[in-house]
Amino acid sequence: MAFVQFIYNLLWGDLITISLPHFHVGLSLLVLILIPAGIFFSIRTRFLPIRHFKDMIQITMEKKDQEAHAISGLEGLIVSTATRVGMGNLVGVVAAISAGGAGAVFWMWLTAILGSSTAFVEATLAQLYHERDPLYGGYRGGPAYYIHAFFTRKTKQKKSIIAILFALSGLLCWFGISQVVGNSVSSAFENAFHIPPIYTTIVLVVLAAWIVLRKNMTVKVLDVIVPIMACFYFGLTIYVMVRNITVLPSVIHEIFVQAFGLKQMVAGGFGAVLMNGVKRGLFSNEAGSGSAPCASATSHVSHPVKSGMLQSLGVFIDTIVICTCTAMIMLTAPHAVINGLQGMDLLQSAMSYHFGQVGVIFIAIVLWLFSFSTFIGILYYARSNVAYLFGDRWLPQTIYKILALTQLFIGGLATYTFVWDLGDIGIGLMTIFNMIVLIPMSKEAIASLKEYEEQTNKETVPSMQEVFENESV
């Protein structure tokens, strides 16, 4: 337990503290890694999320390739969105605003812009190094595979230690998240409908098992759930914003004033505003952690860069859209309603103000959609990591799914923060192992981007994927 807490604090606690005249800023190891990396990738891609935002939207509208069992780039985006859009978009945003005030929202936005470039690089690399999947059909891949390629190019070893550590960290992370999902759903339904957790948990586990234990059901289900949950939550927010249109200017003003305000600096609270926004932004969009590339690698697109752009768009959807929705629901409520509240109490009070008692039901529905889609999404991610560690066999694939379903059941009945900490440690270790190779390998993603930009103008330049395949032959 003490060792686990030590690792958790090393990854997520304040590693160094910068003291300035009126405030101090605590920087965790992951912030020290991801923010400079985001700046580096943003410069190297020449701020791709801004330059190519129109292209990102157009790519989502492309027709699906008819290759058997392969998913489209849009379906890869849907799977990654299912896991990105989760508890962090609700509880995470609430925690950031509770601790850092409205100004934390601005720093979440900025973190998302930087993270979009990181997401592009890792997703493009996942496409460049994906492989045929003999079990499920289509493709498989992710950081374990491009990490393996990076470290075994000269040695030709069958396995890479860093790739193994990444794959194990991913399985550890998703194992812990399974409990969080079960607990979130059962608690929400108990609060909203007074349903005993045992009943909610049984239904949840049976439904999840019916999906994840079938060969290729996950993507089909997420194709339905993710658009519904995103539109439902976005619709709720639009209703709230229209109904409170007169206070919106003051809310926007408050976000920017608190983000840079002298009041926060003088009071010593600027560090809290800044770091709560940054940390929650990083945790929510997962850019750099290596999770989303596991979905990106399974998609079949006409050019690797298209998958990278879609995952960059995924960060935008997660933080700029969904997290902002949560922030607007809270910040448009009067201060007298939410003053002094924290966590889910704050969000529930805001929802009750906007929708009355029905607001508690809305929260339960949103939590169920976000949490359930996260669970089946992470088991989709796990397929590639299990295959890398144990080979192309159904037995280890099935065993991991059963273990995750067991954790989903346990989490629905009880809270074990130890297992939750393991999930946070897992995603932290994934990020470190992923970033070890992401910067040196980024030149390949940048070359692919340059080639794509030339191709879209000339239509004669061969793709990077064809170049790599020809070289291997």
DOMAR-639041 format. One record per residue (C-alpha): residue number from 0; residue in three letters; x, y, z. Coordinates in Angstrom, 2 decimals. Last residue first. Layout:
pos code u v w
NUM ALA X Y Z .
...
END
This chain:
pos code u v w
472 VAL 9.38 -6.24 -48.86 .
471 SER 9.75 -4.26 -45.64 .
470 GLU 10.81 -1.22 -47.67 .
469 ASN 7.73 -1.48 -49.88 .
468 GLU 5.45 -1.66 -46.81 .
467 PHE 7.12 1.39 -45.24 .
466 VAL 6.75 3.43 -48.46 .
465 GLU 3.15 2.30 -48.92 .
464 GLN 2.33 3.49 -45.38 .
463 MET 4.05 6.81 -46.05 .
462 SER 1.64 7.36 -48.94 .
461 PRO 2.81 7.71 -52.52 .
460 VAL 2.83 11.28 -53.97 .
459 THR 0.68 11.79 -57.04 .
458 GLU -2.47 13.50 -55.73 .
457 LYS -0.77 16.89 -56.23 .
456 ASN -2.40 19.16 -53.60 .
455 THR -3.79 16.56 -51.21 .
454 GLN -0.63 14.55 -51.74 .
453 GLU 1.65 17.39 -50.69 .
452 GLU -0.26 17.82 -47.43 .
451 TYR -0.22 14.07 -46.91 .
450 GLU 3.57 13.90 -47.49 .
449 LYS 4.13 16.66 -44.95 .
448 LEU 1.88 14.89 -42.45 .
447 SER 3.68 11.57 -43.01 .
446 ALA 7.01 13.29 -42.47 .
445 ILE 5.64 14.79 -39.24 .
444 ALA 4.47 11.35 -38.10 .
443 GLU 7.90 9.90 -38.89 .
442 LYS 9.66 12.78 -37.13 .
441 SER 7.52 12.01 -34.07 .
440 MET 9.54 8.85 -33.47 .
439 PRO 12.10 10.60 -31.23 .
438 ILE 9.33 12.42 -29.30 .
437 LEU 6.93 9.49 -28.99 .
436 VAL 9.57 6.98 -27.91 .
435 ILE 9.93 7.73 -24.19 .
434 MET 6.50 9.43 -24.28 .
433 ASN 4.70 6.09 -24.44 .
432 PHE 6.56 4.60 -21.48 .
431 ILE 5.83 7.72 -19.38 .
430 THR 2.19 7.98 -20.43 .
429 MET 1.50 4.30 -19.79 .
428 LEU 3.05 4.69 -16.34 .
427 GLY 0.60 7.49 -15.51 .
426 ILE -2.34 5.57 -16.93 .
425 GLY -1.49 2.58 -14.75 .
424 ILE -0.88 4.66 -11.64 .
423 ASP -4.34 6.21 -11.98 .
422 GLY -5.90 2.76 -12.39 .
421 LEU -3.89 1.42 -9.44 .
420 ASP -5.24 4.30 -7.38 .
419 TRP -8.75 3.08 -8.16 .
418 VAL -7.78 -0.39 -6.93 .
417 PHE -6.63 1.07 -3.60 .
416 THR -9.74 3.27 -3.46 .
415 TYR -11.87 0.17 -2.99 .
414 THR -15.51 1.21 -3.06 .
413 ALA -18.17 -1.48 -2.80 .
412 LEU -21.10 -3.09 -4.62 .
411 GLY -20.79 -1.80 -8.18 .
410 GLY -17.01 -1.91 -7.95 .
409 ILE -17.09 -5.65 -7.28 .
408 PHE -19.24 -6.27 -10.39 .
407 LEU -17.05 -4.15 -12.68 .
406 GLN -14.00 -5.86 -11.18 .
405 THR -15.45 -9.23 -12.13 .
404 LEU -16.21 -7.95 -15.62 .
403 ALA -12.55 -6.89 -15.92 .
402 LEU -11.38 -10.36 -14.83 .
401 ILE -13.76 -11.98 -17.35 .
400 LYS -12.43 -9.75 -20.13 .
399 TYR -8.85 -10.58 -19.21 .
398 ILE -9.59 -14.33 -19.25 .
397 THR -11.30 -14.11 -22.65 .
396 GLN -8.34 -12.47 -24.40 .
395 PRO -5.92 -14.79 -22.59 .
394 LEU -7.85 -17.85 -23.92 .
393 TRP -8.57 -16.56 -27.43 .
392 ARG -4.94 -16.75 -28.55 .
391 ASP -2.94 -14.42 -30.77 .
390 GLY 0.07 -13.90 -28.54 .
389 PHE 0.34 -13.37 -24.80 .
388 LEU 1.87 -9.93 -24.31 .
387 TYR 1.22 -8.32 -27.70 .
386 ALA -2.21 -9.93 -28.00 .
385 VAL -3.22 -8.73 -24.52 .
384 ASN -2.11 -5.21 -25.45 .
383 SER -4.06 -5.24 -28.72 .
382 ARG -7.29 -6.52 -27.16 .
381 ALA -7.08 -4.12 -24.21 .
380 TYR -8.26 -1.15 -26.26 .
379 TYR -11.59 -2.86 -26.98 .
378 LEU -11.83 -3.62 -23.27 .
377 ILE -11.33 0.09 -22.68 .
376 GLY -14.28 0.93 -24.95 .
375 ILE -16.67 -1.51 -23.25 .
374 PHE -15.99 0.18 -19.94 .
373 THR -15.98 3.77 -21.19 .
372 SER -19.32 3.29 -22.96 .
371 PHE -20.80 2.14 -19.66 .
370 SER -19.40 5.09 -17.73 .
369 PHE -20.47 7.89 -20.06 .
368 LEU -23.94 6.47 -20.73 .
367 TRP -24.60 5.59 -17.09 .
366 LEU -23.28 8.92 -15.83 .
365 VAL -25.45 10.80 -18.32 .
364 ILE -28.56 8.85 -17.29 .
363 ALA -27.87 9.34 -13.58 .
362 ILE -27.20 13.06 -14.09 .
361 PHE -30.47 13.44 -15.99 .
360 ILE -32.33 11.72 -13.16 .
359 VAL -30.85 14.16 -10.64 .
358 GLY -31.91 17.02 -12.92 .
357 VAL -35.51 15.76 -12.90 .
356 GLN -35.76 17.16 -9.37 .
355 GLY -35.66 20.67 -10.83 .
354 PHE -34.12 21.13 -14.27 .
353 HIS -31.79 24.14 -14.05 .
352 TYR -31.50 24.48 -10.25 .
351 SER -31.48 20.70 -9.75 .
350 MET -28.68 20.42 -12.32 .
349 ALA -26.61 23.02 -10.44 .
348 SER -27.23 21.25 -7.12 .
347 GLN -26.29 17.91 -8.67 .
346 LEU -23.06 19.37 -10.07 .
345 LEU -22.01 20.89 -6.74 .
344 ASP -22.94 17.79 -4.74 .
343 MET -20.98 15.74 -7.30 .
342 GLY -17.73 17.34 -6.17 .
341 GLN -17.78 20.47 -4.06 .
340 LEU -20.26 22.87 -2.52 .
339 GLY -19.41 26.12 -0.73 .
338 ASN -21.44 28.31 -3.09 .
337 ILE -23.46 26.24 -5.57 .
336 VAL -26.94 27.73 -5.19 .
335 ALA -25.94 31.18 -3.86 .
334 HIS -23.46 31.53 -6.71 .
333 PRO -26.36 31.38 -9.18 .
332 ALA -26.25 28.54 -11.76 .
331 THR -24.72 29.51 -15.11 .
330 LEU -21.31 28.35 -13.87 .
329 MET -22.37 24.77 -13.19 .
328 ILE -24.13 23.91 -16.46 .
327 MET -21.53 25.92 -18.35 .
326 ALA -18.65 23.93 -16.85 .
325 THR -20.28 20.59 -17.67 .
324 CYS -20.81 21.67 -21.29 .
323 THR -17.25 22.97 -21.45 .
322 CYS -16.02 19.48 -20.53 .
321 ILE -18.08 18.05 -23.41 .
320 VAL -17.12 20.55 -26.14 .
319 ILE -13.58 21.89 -25.70 .
318 THR -12.44 18.93 -23.62 .
317 ASP -13.74 15.72 -25.17 .
316 ILE -14.73 16.93 -28.62 .
315 PHE -11.43 18.78 -29.11 .
314 VAL -9.46 15.76 -27.91 .
313 GLY -11.39 13.61 -30.40 .
312 LEU -10.53 16.04 -33.21 .
311 SER -6.88 15.20 -32.67 .
310 GLN -7.92 11.55 -32.84 .
309 LEU -9.54 12.23 -36.21 .
308 MET -6.46 14.06 -37.44 .
307 GLY -4.22 11.12 -36.57 .
306 SER -6.56 8.72 -38.37 .
305 LYS -6.39 10.93 -41.44 .
304 VAL -2.60 11.09 -41.17 .
303 PRO -2.36 7.34 -41.72 .
302 HIS -3.81 7.67 -45.26 .
301 SER -6.68 5.86 -46.97 .
300 VAL -8.13 4.79 -43.63 .
299 HIS -8.63 1.41 -41.96 .
298 SER -9.15 1.61 -38.21 .
297 THR -7.61 -0.74 -35.66 .
296 ALA -4.56 1.46 -35.01 .
295 SER -6.71 4.42 -33.98 .
294 ALA -8.39 2.34 -31.29 .
293 CYS -5.12 1.44 -29.53 .
292 PRO -3.95 4.98 -30.37 .
291 ALA -6.64 6.23 -27.93 .
290 SER -4.93 4.83 -24.84 .
289 GLY -1.32 5.92 -25.38 .
288 SER -1.21 8.38 -22.48 .
287 GLY -0.07 11.25 -24.69 .
286 ALA -3.52 12.78 -25.06 .
285 GLU -5.72 11.39 -22.27 .
284 ASN -8.42 14.07 -22.89 .
283 SER -9.69 14.05 -19.29 .
282 PHE -6.49 13.58 -17.32 .
281 LEU -4.60 16.25 -19.26 .
280 GLY -7.43 18.78 -18.96 .
279 ARG -7.86 17.97 -15.27 .
278 LYS -4.18 18.59 -14.64 .
277 VAL -4.08 21.84 -16.62 .
276 GLY -7.24 23.34 -15.14 .
275 ASN -6.29 22.39 -11.60 .
274 MET -2.77 23.68 -12.24 .
273 LEU -3.71 27.17 -13.39 .
272 VAL -6.50 28.01 -10.97 .
271 ALA -4.62 26.50 -8.02 .
270 GLY -1.47 28.44 -8.91 .
269 PHE -3.50 31.63 -9.23 .
268 GLY -4.83 31.30 -5.69 .
267 GLY -2.25 33.35 -3.80 .
266 ALA -4.77 36.06 -2.99 .
265 VAL -2.74 38.60 -4.94 .
264 MET -2.52 36.29 -7.91 .
263 GLN -6.22 35.40 -7.83 .
262 LYS -7.23 39.06 -7.70 .
261 LEU -4.76 39.92 -10.43 .
260 GLY -6.89 37.88 -12.79 .
259 PHE -5.42 35.77 -15.59 .
258 ALA -7.70 32.71 -15.56 .
257 GLN -10.09 34.40 -13.12 .
256 VAL -10.78 37.23 -15.55 .
255 PHE -11.06 34.84 -18.49 .
254 ILE -13.59 32.49 -16.90 .
253 GLU -15.49 35.33 -15.19 .
252 HIS -15.96 37.18 -18.49 .
251 ILE -17.35 34.03 -20.10 .
250 VAL -19.79 33.65 -17.18 .
249 SER -20.71 37.37 -17.30 .
248 PRO -21.50 37.13 -21.00 .
247 LEU -23.59 33.97 -20.38 .
246 VAL -25.82 35.56 -17.72 .
245 THR -28.49 36.87 -20.08 .
244 ILE -28.59 33.67 -22.12 .
243 ASN -29.66 31.61 -19.11 .
242 ARG -32.47 29.66 -20.80 .
241 VAL -30.47 29.49 -24.00 .
240 MET -27.40 28.25 -22.11 .
239 VAL -29.34 25.63 -20.14 .
238 TYR -31.10 24.30 -23.24 .
237 ILE -27.80 24.22 -25.12 .
236 THR -26.30 22.28 -22.21 .
235 LEU -29.03 19.65 -22.18 .
234 GLY -28.67 19.25 -25.95 .
233 PHE -24.91 18.74 -25.62 .
232 TYR -25.54 16.03 -23.04 .
231 PHE -28.06 14.24 -25.26 .
230 CYS -25.99 14.75 -28.42 .
229 ALA -22.87 13.27 -26.81 .
228 MET -24.80 10.39 -25.23 .
227 ILE -26.63 9.51 -28.45 .
226 PRO -23.56 9.82 -30.67 .
225 VAL -21.61 7.56 -28.28 .
224 ILE -24.28 4.89 -27.73 .
223 VAL -25.08 3.89 -31.33 .
222 ASP -21.65 3.50 -32.91 .
221 LEU -20.55 2.25 -29.47 .
220 VAL -22.80 -0.79 -29.86 .
219 LYS -21.50 -1.70 -33.32 .
218 VAL -17.90 -1.09 -32.22 .
217 THR -18.23 -3.48 -29.28 .
216 MET -20.04 -6.35 -31.08 .
215 ASN -17.09 -7.86 -32.94 .
214 LYS -16.41 -11.19 -31.26 .
213 ARG -18.99 -11.45 -28.51 .
212 LEU -17.66 -11.50 -24.96 .
211 VAL -17.61 -7.67 -24.81 .
210 ILE -21.30 -7.14 -25.63 .
209 TRP -23.21 -9.80 -23.68 .
208 ALA -20.72 -9.35 -20.83 .
207 ALA -21.53 -5.63 -20.61 .
206 LEU -25.27 -6.32 -20.45 .
205 VAL -24.82 -8.99 -17.79 .
204 VAL -22.46 -6.77 -15.79 .
203 LEU -24.77 -3.74 -15.87 .
202 VAL -27.91 -5.74 -15.02 .
201 ILE -26.14 -7.36 -12.07 .
200 THR -24.74 -4.02 -10.90 .
199 THR -28.06 -2.20 -10.97 .
198 TYR -29.69 -4.96 -8.94 .
197 ILE -26.89 -5.18 -6.36 .
196 PRO -26.69 -1.38 -6.01 .
195 PRO -30.21 -1.13 -4.50 .
194 ILE -32.43 1.13 -6.67 .
193 HIS -33.33 4.40 -4.95 .
192 PHE -34.10 5.98 -8.36 .
191 ALA -31.73 8.95 -8.56 .
190 ASN -29.34 8.33 -5.67 .
189 GLU -29.25 4.54 -6.12 .
188 PHE -28.94 4.95 -9.86 .
187 ALA -25.94 7.28 -9.52 .
186 SER -24.24 5.04 -6.96 .
185 SER -24.64 1.91 -9.12 .
184 VAL -23.26 3.68 -12.21 .
183 SER -20.27 5.29 -10.53 .
182 ASN -19.29 2.16 -8.57 .
181 GLY -19.28 -0.06 -11.63 .
180 VAL -17.29 2.46 -13.68 .
179 VAL -14.70 2.98 -10.95 .
178 GLN -14.23 -0.78 -10.64 .
177 SER -13.55 -1.16 -14.37 .
176 ILE -11.15 1.79 -14.22 .
175 GLY -8.80 -0.29 -12.08 .
174 PHE -8.51 -3.10 -14.65 .
173 TRP -8.19 -0.50 -17.42 .
172 CYS -5.11 0.96 -15.74 .
171 LEU -3.50 -2.40 -14.98 .
170 LEU -4.06 -3.59 -18.58 .
169 GLY -2.48 -0.39 -19.85 .
168 SER 0.45 -0.68 -17.47 .
167 LEU 1.06 -4.26 -18.65 .
166 ALA 1.10 -3.15 -22.30 .
165 PHE 3.46 -0.27 -21.54 .
164 LEU 5.80 -2.51 -19.55 .
163 ILE 5.87 -5.04 -22.39 .
162 ALA 6.64 -2.27 -24.89 .
161 ILE 9.45 -1.01 -22.64 .
160 ILE 10.91 -4.55 -22.36 .
159 SER 10.75 -5.08 -26.13 .
158 LYS 9.80 -8.52 -27.44 .
157 LYS 10.89 -10.78 -30.31 .
156 GLN 14.29 -9.14 -30.56 .
155 LYS 15.41 -7.91 -33.98 .
154 THR 18.36 -6.07 -32.37 .
153 LYS 18.55 -3.22 -34.88 .
152 ARG 14.90 -2.27 -35.33 .
151 THR 13.95 -3.79 -31.97 .
150 PHE 13.60 -0.69 -29.78 .
149 PHE 11.58 1.52 -32.13 .
148 ALA 9.47 -1.30 -33.55 .
147 HIS 8.47 -2.48 -30.07 .
146 ILE 7.49 1.08 -29.09 .
145 TYR 5.45 1.18 -32.31 .
144 TYR 3.67 -2.02 -31.31 .
143 ALA 3.13 -1.35 -27.61 .
142 PRO 1.95 2.17 -28.56 .
141 GLY -1.02 0.92 -30.56 .
140 GLY -1.77 -2.02 -32.82 .
139 ARG -4.55 -4.15 -34.30 .
138 TYR -6.10 -4.49 -37.73 .
137 GLY -9.07 -6.04 -39.50 .
136 GLY -10.06 -9.51 -38.29 .
135 TYR -10.79 -10.38 -34.68 .
134 LEU -8.28 -13.18 -34.20 .
133 PRO -5.77 -12.81 -37.06 .
132 ASP -5.38 -9.04 -36.53 .
131 ARG -3.28 -7.53 -39.31 .
130 GLU -0.69 -5.10 -38.04 .
129 HIS -0.47 -1.42 -37.10 .
128 TYR 2.83 0.43 -37.32 .
127 LEU 1.99 3.46 -39.46 .
126 GLN -1.50 3.69 -38.01 .
125 ALA -0.24 3.74 -34.41 .
124 LEU 2.31 6.36 -35.46 .
123 THR -0.52 8.55 -36.77 .
122 ALA -2.43 8.11 -33.49 .
121 GLU 0.61 9.07 -31.39 .
120 VAL 1.37 12.20 -33.43 .
119 PHE -2.23 13.44 -33.70 .
118 ALA -2.91 12.96 -30.00 .
117 THR 0.15 15.09 -29.18 .
116 SER -1.14 17.81 -31.51 .
115 SER -4.55 17.75 -29.86 .
114 GLY -2.92 17.89 -26.42 .
113 LEU -1.75 21.46 -27.01 .
112 ILE -5.26 22.62 -27.89 .
111 ALA -6.71 20.55 -25.04 .
110 THR -4.31 22.09 -22.51 .
109 LEU -5.42 25.55 -23.62 .
108 TRP -9.07 24.66 -23.10 .
107 MET -8.38 23.17 -19.66 .
106 TRP -6.48 26.33 -18.80 .
105 PHE -9.57 28.39 -19.69 .
104 VAL -11.81 26.17 -17.56 .
103 ALA -9.55 26.63 -14.51 .
102 GLY -10.54 30.31 -14.52 .
101 ALA -14.00 29.39 -13.25 .
100 GLY -12.62 28.48 -9.82 .
99 GLY -9.50 26.47 -9.04 .
98 ALA -10.52 23.94 -6.42 .
97 SER -14.25 23.58 -7.10 .
96 ILE -13.76 24.40 -10.79 .
95 ALA -11.20 21.63 -11.24 .
94 ALA -13.19 19.17 -9.10 .
93 VAL -16.38 19.79 -11.10 .
92 VAL -14.44 19.35 -14.33 .
91 GLY -13.05 16.03 -13.14 .
90 VAL -16.38 14.81 -11.71 .
89 LEU -18.19 15.34 -15.00 .
88 ASN -15.87 15.17 -18.00 .
87 GLY -13.40 13.10 -15.99 .
86 MET -16.14 10.53 -15.38 .
85 GLY -16.18 9.61 -19.03 .
84 VAL -15.71 11.07 -22.48 .
83 ARG -12.22 9.85 -23.31 .
82 THR -13.32 6.20 -23.35 .
81 ALA -16.30 6.56 -25.69 .
80 THR -14.42 9.21 -27.68 .
79 SER -11.75 6.61 -28.47 .
78 VAL -14.38 4.19 -29.80 .
77 ILE -16.14 6.93 -31.80 .
76 LEU -12.87 8.12 -33.33 .
75 GLY -12.05 4.58 -34.45 .
74 GLU -15.56 4.40 -35.92 .
73 LEU -14.82 7.60 -37.85 .
72 GLY -11.56 6.15 -39.16 .
71 SER -13.50 3.14 -40.42 .
70 ILE -13.43 -0.31 -38.86 .
69 ALA -11.85 -3.29 -40.57 .
68 HIS -13.78 -6.59 -40.44 .
67 ALA -13.71 -7.03 -44.24 .
66 GLU -12.46 -4.08 -46.27 .
65 GLN -15.45 -2.07 -47.54 .
64 ASP -13.93 1.32 -46.81 .
63 LYS -16.35 3.58 -44.94 .
62 LYS -17.49 6.72 -46.69 .
61 GLU -15.86 10.01 -45.71 .
60 MET -17.90 12.34 -43.48 .
59 THR -15.55 12.23 -40.49 .
58 ILE -12.72 13.21 -42.85 .
57 GLN -14.50 16.48 -43.70 .
56 ILE -14.56 17.56 -40.04 .
55 MET -10.85 16.91 -39.64 .
54 ASP -10.12 18.71 -42.91 .
53 LYS -11.85 21.84 -41.59 .
52 PHE -9.74 21.69 -38.44 .
51 HIS -6.56 21.44 -40.50 .
50 ARG -4.76 24.67 -39.65 .
49 ILE -6.08 24.93 -36.08 .
48 PRO -5.52 21.34 -35.00 .
47 LEU -2.24 21.30 -37.01 .
46 PHE -0.51 24.01 -35.01 .
45 ARG 2.60 24.01 -37.21 .
44 THR 2.94 20.23 -36.75 .
43 ARG 6.40 20.71 -35.19 .
42 ILE 5.23 23.73 -33.17 .
41 SER 2.22 21.91 -31.73 .
40 PHE 4.33 18.81 -31.16 .
39 PHE 6.86 20.74 -29.06 .
38 ILE 4.15 22.61 -27.11 .
37 GLY 2.36 19.35 -26.36 .
36 ALA 5.65 17.73 -25.32 .
35 PRO 6.39 20.65 -22.97 .
34 ILE 2.90 20.17 -21.44 .
33 LEU 3.04 16.38 -21.28 .
32 ILE 6.30 15.71 -19.45 .
31 LEU 6.36 18.31 -16.69 .
30 VAL 2.61 17.84 -16.26 .
29 LEU 3.18 14.10 -15.86 .
28 LEU 5.89 14.64 -13.23 .
27 SER 3.67 16.95 -11.21 .
26 LEU 4.17 20.71 -11.05 .
25 GLY 3.13 22.80 -8.07 .
24 VAL 2.66 26.52 -8.80 .
23 HIS 3.18 29.19 -6.16 .
22 PHE 1.55 32.56 -5.59 .
21 HIS 2.16 36.20 -4.73 .
20 PRO 5.90 36.73 -5.19 .
19 LEU 6.60 33.54 -7.16 .
18 SER 7.35 30.03 -5.89 .
17 ILE 7.74 27.17 -8.36 .
16 THR 7.10 23.82 -6.71 .
15 ILE 8.58 20.53 -7.86 .
14 LEU 7.25 16.97 -7.90 .
13 ASP 3.73 17.99 -6.95 .
12 GLY 1.75 14.75 -6.83 .
11 TRP 0.45 12.84 -9.87 .
10 LEU 3.30 10.53 -10.90 .
9 LEU 5.49 10.50 -7.80 .
8 ASN 2.43 10.69 -5.54 .
7 TYR 0.94 7.60 -7.17 .
6 ILE 4.26 5.75 -7.02 .
5 PHE 4.57 6.48 -3.29 .
4 GLN 0.93 5.55 -2.66 .
3 VAL 1.51 2.18 -4.37 .
2 PHE 4.64 1.63 -2.27 .
1 ALA 2.77 2.44 0.95 .
0 MET 0.00 0.00 0.00 .
END
